[in-house]
Amino acid sequence: KDCNYTAVTANLNEDPELQHLPWPDKSPDLNIIKPLWAVLKRRVRSRFLLPTSLKQLADVFLGSIQLETIQKLYGPIVCSFYLT
């Protein structure tokens, strides 16, 4: 089943229960993608055999991302909300 992310986002923006943060949408403070890529690069490079196909690389990524990793990357963001 395809998911229309634009429609989902639009519905979320209309939800009166959601509180929106006054923060720029492209703020590097809220973006964990660069640190996440760094984690993934280290994990790929530490393997004995490097992936040789896109599927193998995807398997490494999906198998190495754990909830704790994401929580650690978001930790400083959450702390910054309490400090401001």
C-alpha positions as CSV (number, residue, x, y, z in Angstrom):
1,K,0.0,0.0,0.0
2,D,1.4,3.4,-1.0
3,C,1.6,6.1,1.5
4,N,1.1,9.7,0.4
5,Y,3.4,11.6,2.7
6,T,2.2,14.9,1.6
7,A,-1.4,14.1,2.6
8,V,-0.2,12.6,5.9
9,T,1.8,15.8,6.6
10,A,-1.1,18.0,5.7
11,N,-3.4,16.1,8.0
12,L,-0.9,16.4,10.8
13,N,-0.6,20.2,10.2
14,E,-4.4,20.4,10.6
15,D,-4.5,18.4,13.9
16,P,-5.4,20.9,16.7
17,E,-4.0,18.5,19.3
18,L,-0.4,18.8,17.9
19,Q,1.8,21.6,19.2
20,H,4.1,23.1,16.7
21,L,7.6,24.3,17.6
22,P,8.7,27.7,16.4
23,W,11.8,26.3,14.7
24,P,13.0,26.5,11.1
25,D,12.1,23.4,9.1
26,K,15.6,23.0,7.8
27,S,17.4,23.6,11.1
28,P,20.5,21.5,11.6
29,D,19.6,21.3,15.3
30,L,16.7,19.0,14.5
31,N,18.4,17.0,11.8
32,I,20.1,13.7,12.8
33,I,20.9,12.5,9.3
34,K,24.5,13.6,9.3
35,P,25.4,11.9,12.6
36,L,23.3,8.9,11.6
37,W,25.3,8.5,8.3
38,A,28.5,8.8,10.3
39,V,27.3,5.9,12.5
40,L,26.4,3.8,9.5
41,K,29.7,4.5,7.7
42,R,31.6,3.3,10.7
43,R,29.6,0.2,10.9
44,V,30.0,-0.6,7.2
45,R,33.7,0.0,7.3
46,S,34.2,-2.1,10.4
47,R,32.8,-5.2,8.6
48,F,35.2,-7.9,7.6
49,L,33.6,-8.1,4.1
50,L,32.3,-4.9,2.6
51,P,28.9,-5.0,0.9
52,T,29.1,-5.6,-2.8
53,S,25.5,-4.8,-3.8
54,L,22.9,-2.2,-2.9
55,K,20.8,-4.9,-1.2
56,Q,23.7,-6.0,1.0
57,L,24.3,-2.4,1.9
58,A,20.7,-1.9,2.8
59,D,20.7,-5.1,4.9
60,V,23.7,-3.7,6.8
61,F,21.9,-0.4,7.4
62,L,18.6,-1.9,8.4
63,G,20.3,-4.5,10.7
64,S,22.5,-1.9,12.4
65,I,20.1,0.9,13.3
66,Q,18.7,0.3,16.7
67,L,16.3,2.4,18.7
68,E,19.1,3.2,21.2
69,T,21.1,4.7,18.4
70,I,18.3,7.0,17.3
71,Q,17.6,8.0,20.9
72,K,21.2,8.9,21.5
73,L,21.2,11.1,18.4
74,Y,17.9,12.8,19.5
75,G,19.0,13.2,23.1
76,P,20.8,16.6,22.6
77,I,17.8,17.9,20.6
78,V,15.4,17.1,23.5
79,C,17.8,18.6,26.0
80,S,18.0,21.8,24.0
81,F,14.2,22.2,24.4
82,Y,14.5,22.3,28.1
83,L,17.4,24.7,28.1
84,T,15.7,27.3,26.0
